[in-house]
Amino acid sequence: MTVSDAAQNGALVSSPNAKLTGRVLFEKIGKPTKIVAPMVDQSELAWRILSRRYGATLAYTPMFHAKNFATSEKYRNDMWCNQDGCNDVDRPLVVQFCANDPEYLLAAAKLVEDKCDAVDLNLGCPQGIAKKGRYGSFLMEEWDLIHKLIRKLHDNLNVPVTAKIRVFPEREKTLEYAKMVLDAGAQFLTVHGRLREQKGQKTGLADWDIIRYLRDNLPKDTVFFANGNILYPEDISRCMNEIHCDAVMSAEGNLYNPGVFNTDHANDKDKVFPRVDKLLREYFEIVKSCEGSNASRIAMKSHFFKILRPFLPLHTDIRANLASMNAKTEFEDWDKKVVSKVEEVVQEIFQQPDIEIQDAVTTGKLELWGGSYKKVPYWRCQPYFRPVNGVTSDKRVVEALKRTHETNETNETNETNETNVIDSHQDKKRKEEIASSTSNEQTLVA
């Protein structure tokens, strides 16, 4: 299929509704505050349905490659099905593309504009494949191209265009970058508060200060989403209060625990930290119901591993069974060898007489990053802290912040000591001047 053919086919199913602008669009889709981030091969239909059940109020598709989506029927069939974007189960929805060619981007977007509320341009992917393909965060220096990509959709698409960006080390440059993206026509702006280099084992904390700086210095009517540092439901309100954003997006936090969005049930651990057996069964049944979604079937194994991450190291037989599965494995085998096995183990755990004590979720002390870590039983979903050299990221973050805090305190102490020394010298000098002046006055009187 050529670019023009794809665009023409898309035009046949274009939405007749007038295109909405930022704040009006945001209100029309219900002013969502909890957003499933666009994740490659991970935020597919079944996972979006599950996440909405656990509190998400807006979802993005995985990042689709615009040229492939526009020209390859096989790629489209793998990534998209008739159930994607359905009003009853999959809205509101933003479809995200990566691209470096305005024509291919428009052609791809035309194919989905009647099944979504907006189309998003990915400007944040930091992976090596994005560098090789020249898209995502590796367009951050090509402002003219970014402007053309967004403007192409803004001028020719029947639904609004939005954008998701990462930040530069310099906040002033990031602000100018954000202004350019908005000027090109983006109606929502999502800011991931990490540098392009912050990925994998170098992820680290997202910088809420620079996100707040952007929020404070962009037009007040900008629909503004923040992304980064969401571990627990209370982090969502903390983020919104600190940054003054319209909504909060979560990627990895949502992948390991969909309950992270369950802010309306913050005191119900079964909703905030769902049992892995119950969540696994629920998700598995959703995948089975998404009959035409190849993407959901392909993603299932990865989601199983993430849901079961704290569970599998202690039940290696189930881990071995899961490792042997693939997208072509019959659902019956998935159920027999993995889902039902997990249910049996957890049900046995809950037959223990002291289960109420063992099943407790405890909250630690307030940390320098503004929140608190929680201790969650391994049979419940929970955040994942990526280890590096045997040290998990939560401990690395705490130690790094302690060092920064201690350095700041030392600097403040040194500045105070220097000020005291200067003040002492100044006081001594003033006393000498006063004594001299008094002596002179006494001499003159005498």
N, C-alpha and C positions, 0 to 999 in steps of 0.2 A: 504493500500500500504506500502511495506517495503522500507527501505532506499535504498537497492540495486535496487529495481524495479523503484523507482523514478529516480535514477541516470541513469539507463538504458534507461528509456523513454526520459529523457532529452538528452542523447547522440544521440538519433535518429534525433534530430532537432538542433544539435550543428552547430554553425557558422563555415564555412570552412575558414574564413579569419584568417590571422595570428594575434596573440594578440598584441595590441599596448601598448607601455610604456608611462609613464607620460606625458611628454611634447609633444610627437608626438600625443598621444590621444587627448590632450587638443586642439591642433591645428586642428585636423581632425574634431572635433565637433564644430568648429567655434570660439574657444577662448571665450566662454561665460563669461560674467561678472556679470550677475544678475540671482540668483539661487533660485528656490522654494525649501525650506527646506523639508526634510522628516518629516511628521507629522502624528501621529497615527490617522487613519480614516479621515484625512483632506486633504492630498495632492493627492487625488485620481484623476482618469482620467479627469472628467469634470472640476475640479478646475485647473488642470494643463493646460488644453486647454484654459480656461479663462485667467489664469495668463500669458500665452504666448502672448495672444492678447494684454495684457497691459504691455508688455515689457520684461517679463522673457525670458532668453535665454538658460536656462537649468533647468530641473526639476527632483526631486527625488520622488519616490513613497512613500506612507506611509510605516512605519516600518512593515514588515511582520515577523511573528514568523516562523523561519526556519523549526522546527520540524513539526508544524502544516501544513505548506505549502507543505512539502515533503510527508506527510502521509495522509492528509485529503482532499479528493476531494471536499467536501462541503466548507471547509475553502478556498481552492484555487478558487472555483467558486464565492465565496463571495468577494474575494480580487482582482481577476484577470479575464480579459475577452479578447476576440480576438482583441479588439480595443486598448488595452494597448500596448504601444510600437510601434504602427503603424507608418510607415515612414512619412505619410502625415500629421498627427496631433499630434504625441506624441514623437517626437525626437528633440534633444538628450534627453536620459532618463537614469537615474541611478536607479536601483532597490535596495532597502535597506532591509536587514534582521537583526534581532537580533538572537543570537545563543550562546550556550555554548558547542555545540558538533560539531566537525569538519565534521563528516560524514553526519549528517543531514543538515548542512549548505551547503555542496557541492551538496547534492541531490536536495535541494531546488533551488539553483542557476542554476543547470543544466536545470531546467524546464523553465527558462526565458532567458537564455544566448543568444538565437537567437532574442530576442525582446528588447534588451537594449544595451547601449554602455559600461556599467560597472555595477558591483555589489558592493554594499557598506555594510560594517559591522558597525552596530550601537553600538557605545561605549559611547553614551552620554545620553541615556534616564535616567532621574532621578526619575521616578515615582515609587510609592510603588509596582506596579505590576512587575516592572523590578527587584526590590529587591527580591520579592518573587520568581520570575522565574529565578533569577541569570543570568541576561544579562544586556546590556546597560552599564550605568556608574558604575554598581555594579560588573563589571569585572575589574575595574581600578587597583586593587591590584593584579590581576592574570595575570601577564605579560606573563608567559609561555603559558598559555591557549590562550591568545590573539594572540600571535605569531603563534601558531599552527592553529588557525582559519583562519588567513589571509594567511598563507603559503599554507594551503590546497587549497584555491581558486586560489592562484597565480600559483601553480604548476599544477592544474588540470582543470581549467576553460578556455574556449576559449576567454573570454573577461576579461579585467583587473579588479582587485579588488581595492577598495578605502576604506577609513575609516573616520569616524567623531568622534572626541573626545571632552571631557571637560578637564578643567585644574585642577591641584592640587594647593593648597595654595602656594607651593614652586615652583618658576619658574625653578630652576635647575632640580628638579624632573620631572616637566612637559616636559622639553627639552629632558631628557633621555627617557621619555615615548614616545614622538613623534618620536625620532630616532629609537626606537624599532619597532614601528608600520611601519615605512618606511622600515626598514631592513627586516621585515617579507614579504614585497612585495606590500604594498599599493602604488598606483600610483598617487592618489590625497589625500591630507590631508586637512580635514576641521576642524577648531578649533573653538569651541564655547567657548567664553571667560568668562564662568561662572563656579563656583564650582558645584559639585554635589548637595550641599545643597541649591543652589540658584534656587528655583523653586516656582511656585505659588505666594503666597504673599511675599515670601522672594527672589523674582527674582532679583531685583536691577539692577544696571548697569553692563554690560559685561566689562571685563578688556581688553581694547585695548592695554595697555602697555605690558601685558604678551604675547598677540598674536604677537605684533611687535617683542618682544624679541625672540620668536620662529622663526619668519620669518627671522630675522637677523642672527640666529645661526644654522639654518638648511641649507643643501646644496642649493646653489642658483638655481639649476634647478628643485627644488621641486615645483610641482603644488600645490598651497597653497590658500585655501579659508578661509575667515573670517566670523564668524556668531555672531550677537549681536548688539543691539543699533541702528537698522535701523527704523526710524520713517517716514522719508520723502525722496524723490528721491535724494536730495542733500547730504544726509548722505552716500549714496553709494560712490560717488566720494571722499567725505571726508575720509571715511574709507580706500579706496584704496590708497589715498595719504599718510595717516598717517601710515598705516601698510605695504604698498608696496605688497599687496596680489594680486593674479591673478583675484579673483572674490569675490563677497559678497553674502552671503546667508541670506535670511529672512524667518522667520517662522510666528510669531504672527503679525508682521507688514504687511505681505502679506495677512494674513487671514482676517484682518479687512479692508484692503484697497489694492486690487491688483494693484492699480495705483502707489504704492510705487516704482515699477520698471520702471515707464514711464519717464526715464531720458531724452529721446529724445524729450519730449514734456513738459519740466519743466514749461513753462509759460502758458500752457493750462490747466486750472483748471478742465475742463470736462474730461480730461484724467488722471490727477494726483489725483484729488479728485472727481471721478465720482459720479453723482447723484445716489442715492440709487434705484430710480425707474428704471432707465436705466440699471444699472448694474444687478439688480435683474432679470429683464426680460431677459437680455443677458445670464446670468448664467442658468436660468430656461430652456431656449430653448436648451442650450448645454446639460443639464442633459437629456432632452427628446430625444436628438439625440443619446445619449450613451445607446442604448437599452439593450445591454448585460451586462452593468456595474452595478452589484448589489451594489458595493462600492459607486458609485456616487449617487445612489438613497438613500442609507442609510445615506450618509453624508449630504444630501441636507438640512435637517432641521437645523443642526448645522451651516451650512454656511449661511442660511437665518438669523438666530439670530445674527451672527457676522456682516454681511453686514448691518443689520438694527439696530445695537446696539444703536446709538445715536437717532434713530427715534422712536423706540417702546415705550420708557417711556412717550412720548407725544401723542401716538396713541394706547392706551391700548386695544381698540377693535380689532385692527389688531394683537396685541401681543397675545390676547386670542385665536384668530383664528389660529395663527401659533402654539401655544402650543398644540392645539388639533390634529395637523397633525402627520403623521408617514409615514414610508417608504412604507406602503401598500395603503395609501390614493391615490385616482385617481388624475392624473395630472389636470383634469378639476376642481377639488375642490381646488387644490393648486392655480390655476390661479384665480378662482373666489373669493376665500376668502382671499387671501394674495397678490399675484402679482398684479392683477388688482386694488385692493384696494389701494395699495401703489402708483400705477401710478395715480389714481384719486386724492389722497391727494397732491402729489407733483405738479401735473399739476395745481391744484387750487392755490398752493403757488406761482407758477410762473405767475399767472394772476394778482398779486398785482402790483400796479403802481410803488412802490419803490423797486421792486425786485432786481434791479442792485445793490442797496446799501445793501440790506439784504443778497444778495448772495456773498458778498465780502469775500475773504480769506485774513486774515491779519497775518503778521509775527511779533512776539515779539522780545524782545531784545536778544542779544547774551548771552547764558548761559555758566556757568563754564564748562559744559561737551563738549562744542565746537560747538553746534548748537543752533537753535532757535525753540521755540514752536510756533505753528500756531493756530489761531482761525478759525475753519471751521464750516459753517452752518450745522445744524443737519440733513439736507436732503442730505448731501454728505458723502461719505465714509471718514474715518479718523482714526488715531491711537487710540488704547484703552489704557487708563492708569488705571490699576487695583487699586481699592480703598482698603485701609486697615484702619479700624476704622474711616471711613468717609473721609480719606485723600487720594487723588489719587497719583499714583506712580510718576507722573511728579513733583508734589509739594514736595514729600518726597525726590526725587533725588536732587532737587534744594536746599532744606534745608540741606541735608547731605553734599553736596558739599560746601555750604556756611560755615558750621561748620568746615569742613576740611580746607578750604581756610583761615578762620579766625585763626584756630589753627596754621597753617603754618606761617601766618603773625606774630602771637604772638611769636612763636618760633624764627622766624627770628629777630624780634625786641629784644627779650631777648638775643639772640646770639650777636646782634649788641651792645646792652648795655653792655654785659659782656666784649666784645672786647674793647669797649670804656673805660671801667673801667680799664681793664688790660693795655691798651695803656696809659691811664692817669697815672697809677702807674709807668709804665716803663718810661714814659716821665719825671715824677718827679724824679725818681731814676737817670736817665741819667743827668738831670739838676744838681742834687746834686753832681754827680760824676764830672761833668764838672766844677762846682763852686769850688769843693774841689781841683780839679787839677789846676785850675787857681790860687786859693789862694796859693797853694804850690809853683807854679811857681813864683808868685809874692814875696813869702817869700824868695825863693832861690835867686831871682834877687836882692832883698833888701839886 
